[in-house]
Each structure stands twice: as structure tokens, then as C-alpha cells.
Amino acid sequence: MNILLTPVAAILLGAFVRPRATAVALYLGIEAILFTFQTLVVLLAWMSGEGGFGGATENGTFGPVPTGLPLILDEGEIWAYGLVNLLVVLVGVGITLGVSTLRERRRVRRSAPTPA
């Protein structure tokens, strides 16, 4: 979900929001809401025994499917989940800044006076 929205939101915000800082702030706000929702969906799917990616039920997203409380988590999987999502966010910020830079260069080129 996060990986699918990143290029779409980053390109649109970089292309249509003029101040770069505003575009990046808007992207980070959208990403924060999406990341929270995505994490909740993944955690609830794991806790219900639906498994993780591909529907694996024996070893879900965060380790073995829980059978009771307290939850026993695989710490390595949690760090990997966070790291992958951090990389996705950094790529999105890079795309937003890149598209914004290209838009600005194009605007400067169009407004430059042509030599006579």
C-alpha cells in the first residue's frame, strides 16, 4: 500500500505544489497517515492469523502467529518493517524534490528571454 502510493503522491505533489518545503511537508503528512493505517492493517492481519504477504499463516509478518497475550514478536522483523518503510519514505521525498526541481527548471527556461 505504501509502495503503491509513494510514486503517485510524490510526483503529483512535486509537480503541482510550488514551494518545495510545502510539497515535502504535505508528502510526509500523507505518508504518516498511510503508514499508520498500513501498520494497523498488517498488525491486525498477523494477530488474526491471516498471515502476512502472500497469505502465509504459519509465520506471519512479525513472527509466529500469536496464540495469546502477551504477544511475542520477532524483533528482527519489526526492525526490517520499519527500515523498509523508512526507505520508501526517503525515496518519496527524493521523488518529490526531483520533480519539483525539474518543474522549476522548466519554468525558468520558459521565462528566460530569447536572444535577438
Backbone as CSV, one residue per row, in Angstrom:
resi,resn,N_x,N_y,N_z,CA_x,CA_y,CA_z,C_x,C_y,C_z
1,MET,0.827,-1.177,0.000,0.000,0.000,0.000,0.884,1.257,0.000
2,ASN,1.857,1.271,0.883,2.778,2.392,0.983,3.601,2.537,-0.293
3,ILE,4.048,1.417,-0.819,4.876,1.439,-2.023,4.067,1.897,-3.234
4,LEU,2.779,1.598,-3.263,1.945,1.999,-4.391,1.623,3.493,-4.366
5,LEU,1.396,4.049,-3.184,1.029,5.460,-3.102,2.227,6.389,-3.243
6,THR,3.404,5.936,-2.853,4.583,6.800,-2.835,4.849,7.481,-4.178
7,PRO,4.995,6.751,-5.285,5.300,7.465,-6.531,4.167,8.374,-6.991
8,VAL,2.935,7.966,-6.793,1.804,8.782,-7.237,1.758,10.094,-6.467
9,ALA,1.770,10.011,-5.140,1.691,11.219,-4.315,2.921,12.101,-4.506
10,ALA,4.100,11.496,-4.572,5.332,12.276,-4.698,5.370,13.037,-6.021
11,ILE,4.998,12.383,-7.101,5.016,13.041,-8.414,3.980,14.161,-8.466
12,LEU,2.768,13.883,-7.987,1.727,14.912,-8.035,2.077,16.114,-7.155
13,LEU,2.559,15.865,-5.961,2.914,16.981,-5.079,4.109,17.753,-5.628
14,GLY,5.108,17.060,-6.155,6.263,17.744,-6.734,5.896,18.575,-7.944
15,ALA,4.897,18.106,-8.694,4.506,18.811,-9.915,3.575,19.995,-9.661
16,PHE,2.719,19.895,-8.649,1.671,20.900,-8.508,1.792,21.806,-7.289
17,VAL,2.650,21.497,-6.343,2.817,22.360,-5.168,4.109,23.140,-5.345
18,ARG,3.990,24.464,-5.403,5.140,25.277,-5.764,6.274,25.275,-4.742
19,PRO,6.081,25.676,-3.507,7.234,25.654,-2.589,7.656,24.204,-2.276
20,ARG,8.921,23.922,-2.446,9.418,22.556,-2.212,9.169,22.093,-0.792
21,ALA,9.391,22.977,0.169,9.202,22.605,1.572,7.739,22.234,1.844
22,THR,6.822,22.947,1.226,5.402,22.635,1.393,5.071,21.297,0.760
23,ALA,5.632,21.034,-0.411,5.389,19.754,-1.093,5.907,18.591,-0.244
24,VAL,7.096,18.740,0.315,7.669,17.678,1.146,6.853,17.516,2.431
25,ALA,6.434,18.627,3.037,5.628,18.541,4.259,4.290,17.855,3.990
26,LEU,3.659,18.175,2.877,2.406,17.518,2.517,2.624,16.026,2.271
27,TYR,3.704,15.693,1.577,4.008,14.281,1.329,4.216,13.535,2.641
28,LEU,4.983,14.112,3.560,5.234,13.467,4.841,3.951,13.319,5.660
29,GLY,3.060,14.285,5.570,1.773,14.186,6.266,0.916,13.056,5.713
30,ILE,0.844,12.973,4.393,0.092,11.887,3.754,0.721,10.549,4.109
31,GLU,2.031,10.487,4.059,2.751,9.242,4.353,2.560,8.820,5.802
32,ALA,2.510,9.767,6.724,2.309,9.432,8.138,0.948,8.792,8.365
33,ILE,-0.075,9.343,7.739,-1.416,8.772,7.867,-1.467,7.397,7.229
34,LEU,-0.905,7.264,6.030,-0.919,5.990,5.333,-0.105,4.937,6.082
35,PHE,1.052,5.311,6.614,1.893,4.365,7.343,1.165,3.847,8.584
36,THR,0.466,4.739,9.282,-0.284,4.323,10.465,-1.370,3.325,10.084
37,PHE,-2.118,3.617,9.035,-3.177,2.720,8.586,-2.601,1.385,8.116
38,GLN,-1.536,1.431,7.339,-0.908,0.214,6.833,-0.402,-0.658,7.986
39,THR,0.229,-0.054,8.973,0.745,-0.804,10.113,-0.387,-1.465,10.882
40,LEU,-1.483,-0.756,11.073,-2.628,-1.333,11.779,-3.198,-2.519,11.010
41,VAL,-3.332,-2.393,9.701,-3.859,-3.487,8.887,-2.941,-4.699,8.955
42,VAL,-1.647,-4.480,8.830,-0.692,-5.591,8.873,-0.697,-6.250,10.243
43,LEU,-0.708,-5.447,11.313,-0.697,-5.996,12.666,-1.968,-6.796,12.955
44,LEU,-3.119,-6.267,12.573,-4.366,-6.991,12.807,-4.450,-8.266,11.978
45,ALA,-3.947,-8.227,10.746,-3.927,-9.442,9.927,-3.029,-10.492,10.565
46,TRP,-1.894,-10.072,11.091,-0.977,-11.009,11.748,-1.613,-11.591,13.007
47,MET,-2.242,-10.728,13.813,-2.843,-11.196,15.064,-4.025,-12.121,14.826
48,SER,-4.744,-11.935,13.723,-5.909,-12.776,13.448,-5.520,-14.099,12.802
49,GLY,-4.241,-14.252,12.465,-3.788,-15.499,11.871,-3.893,-15.544,10.364
50,GLU,-4.239,-14.416,9.745,-4.320,-14.367,8.286,-2.942,-14.399,7.651
51,GLY,-1.919,-14.152,8.427,-0.558,-14.189,7.919,-0.143,-12.869,7.328
52,GLY,0.939,-12.931,6.622,1.488,-11.720,6.041,1.391,-11.739,4.540
53,PHE,2.422,-11.248,3.906,2.457,-11.147,2.458,2.302,-12.529,1.834
54,GLY,1.392,-12.675,0.910,1.180,-13.957,0.252,0.278,-14.885,1.035
55,GLY,-0.207,-14.458,2.205,-1.137,-15.261,2.989,-0.496,-16.363,3.803
56,ALA,0.816,-16.291,4.055,1.484,-17.313,4.871,0.907,-17.264,6.277
57,THR,0.382,-18.396,6.763,-0.268,-18.398,8.069,0.619,-18.943,9.169
58,GLU,1.637,-19.725,8.859,2.492,-20.285,9.904,3.399,-19.230,10.517
59,ASN,4.033,-18.461,9.688,4.977,-17.453,10.153,4.572,-16.128,9.519
60,GLY,3.822,-15.320,10.251,3.277,-14.090,9.703,4.307,-12.992,9.581
61,THR,3.808,-11.798,9.472,4.634,-10.636,9.249,5.646,-10.407,10.364
62,PHE,5.231,-10.572,11.609,6.089,-10.274,12.746,6.510,-11.527,13.503
63,GLY,6.517,-12.658,12.861,6.917,-13.904,13.511,5.747,-14.867,13.570
64,PRO,5.844,-15.876,14.430,4.753,-16.858,14.534,3.440,-16.190,14.935
65,VAL,2.344,-16.725,14.449,1.027,-16.175,14.756,0.791,-16.285,16.261
66,PRO,0.321,-15.197,16.889,0.141,-15.229,18.337,-1.010,-16.148,18.751
67,THR,-0.839,-16.776,19.900,-1.890,-17.640,20.430,-2.513,-17.047,21.684
68,GLY,-1.956,-16.016,22.207,-2.495,-15.373,23.402,-1.671,-14.165,23.779
69,LEU,-2.065,-13.563,24.879,-1.344,-12.396,25.366,-0.361,-12.827,26.434
70,PRO,0.747,-12.201,26.607,1.300,-11.110,25.820,1.786,-11.606,24.458
71,LEU,1.798,-10.689,23.514,2.250,-11.015,22.166,3.757,-11.230,22.162
72,ILE,4.185,-12.238,21.452,5.613,-12.497,21.302,5.981,-12.118,19.871
73,LEU,6.822,-11.115,19.751,7.175,-10.562,18.445,8.595,-10.940,18.074
74,ASP,8.838,-11.052,16.775,10.190,-11.251,16.266,10.782,-9.860,16.060
75,GLU,11.713,-9.470,16.917,12.255,-8.108,16.889,12.926,-7.776,15.559
76,GLY,13.577,-8.754,14.956,14.215,-8.523,13.658,13.212,-8.150,12.583
77,GLU,12.051,-8.783,12.599,11.007,-8.465,11.621,10.465,-7.057,11.833
78,ILE,10.363,-6.642,13.069,9.869,-5.290,13.353,10.850,-4.246,12.838
79,TRP,12.148,-4.460,13.103,13.157,-3.517,12.603,13.197,-3.515,11.080
80,ALA,13.051,-4.671,10.460,13.043,-4.745,8.995,11.842,-3.998,8.423
81,TYR,10.685,-4.153,9.040,9.475,-3.447,8.596,9.685,-1.933,8.670
82,GLY,10.235,-1.479,9.784,10.489,-0.052,9.937,11.514,0.469,8.950
83,LEU,12.576,-0.303,8.724,13.625,0.121,7.798,13.117,0.197,6.360
84,VAL,12.361,-0.796,5.959,11.806,-0.782,4.597,10.890,0.420,4.419
85,ASN,10.051,0.698,5.396,9.154,1.844,5.281,9.900,3.162,5.328
86,LEU,10.990,3.230,6.098,11.814,4.435,6.100,12.433,4.663,4.720
87,LEU,12.914,3.609,4.101,13.481,3.734,2.752,12.431,4.191,1.750
88,VAL,11.211,3.678,1.874,10.126,4.092,0.980,9.846,5.586,1.158
89,VAL,9.833,6.058,2.390,9.589,7.485,2.658,10.721,8.335,2.087
90,LEU,11.958,7.907,2.261,13.092,8.670,1.729,13.060,8.724,0.199
91,VAL,12.690,7.622,-0.433,12.548,7.618,-1.896,11.438,8.587,-2.304
92,GLY,10.342,8.592,-1.573,9.246,9.509,-1.873,9.652,10.967,-1.743
93,VAL,10.411,11.293,-0.701,10.905,12.669,-0.540,11.836,13.018,-1.701
94,GLY,12.695,12.082,-2.080,13.593,12.313,-3.221,12.829,12.554,-4.516
95,ILE,11.793,11.751,-4.750,10.977,11.937,-5.961,10.282,13.291,-5.920
96,THR,9.733,13.659,-4.762,9.053,14.951,-4.637,10.012,16.099,-4.942
97,LEU,11.205,16.060,-4.360,12.188,17.118,-4.612,12.668,17.099,-6.061
98,GLY,12.854,15.923,-6.629,13.311,15.812,-8.013,12.304,16.374,-9.005
99,VAL,11.044,16.012,-8.834,10.001,16.530,-9.734,9.837,18.021,-9.553
100,SER,9.929,18.502,-8.320,9.831,19.936,-8.058,10.984,20.690,-8.716
101,THR,12.180,20.119,-8.649,13.346,20.744,-9.283,13.182,20.784,-10.795
102,LEU,12.727,19.688,-11.377,12.500,19.669,-12.828,11.441,20.680,-13.243
103,ARG,10.371,20.800,-12.463,9.327,21.774,-12.762,9.883,23.191,-12.711
104,GLU,10.717,23.473,-11.715,11.289,24.813,-11.568,12.248,25.134,-12.719
105,ARG,13.074,24.174,-13.102,13.991,24.398,-14.232,13.224,24.670,-15.518
106,ARG,12.153,23.945,-15.723,11.344,24.138,-16.927,10.704,25.522,-16.931
107,ARG,10.243,25.964,-15.758,9.628,27.284,-15.654,10.650,28.378,-15.942
108,VAL,11.877,28.221,-15.432,12.930,29.217,-15.663,13.298,29.260,-17.140
109,ARG,13.394,28.100,-17.768,13.725,28.038,-19.193,12.666,28.733,-20.042
110,ARG,11.417,28.543,-19.681,10.337,29.160,-20.457,10.271,30.675,-20.278
111,SER,10.644,31.160,-19.086,10.538,32.592,-18.825,11.809,33.360,-19.204
112,ALA,12.872,32.649,-19.567,14.118,33.320,-19.960,13.917,34.038,-21.291
113,PRO,14.460,35.248,-21.398,14.314,35.972,-22.668,15.122,35.295,-23.770
114,THR,14.559,35.271,-24.954,15.255,34.663,-26.102,16.169,35.693,-26.722
115,PRO,17.398,35.276,-27.102,18.327,36.235,-27.723,17.824,36.670,-29.101
116,ALA,18.057,37.953,-29.424,17.581,38.510,-30.694,18.542,38.332,-31.819
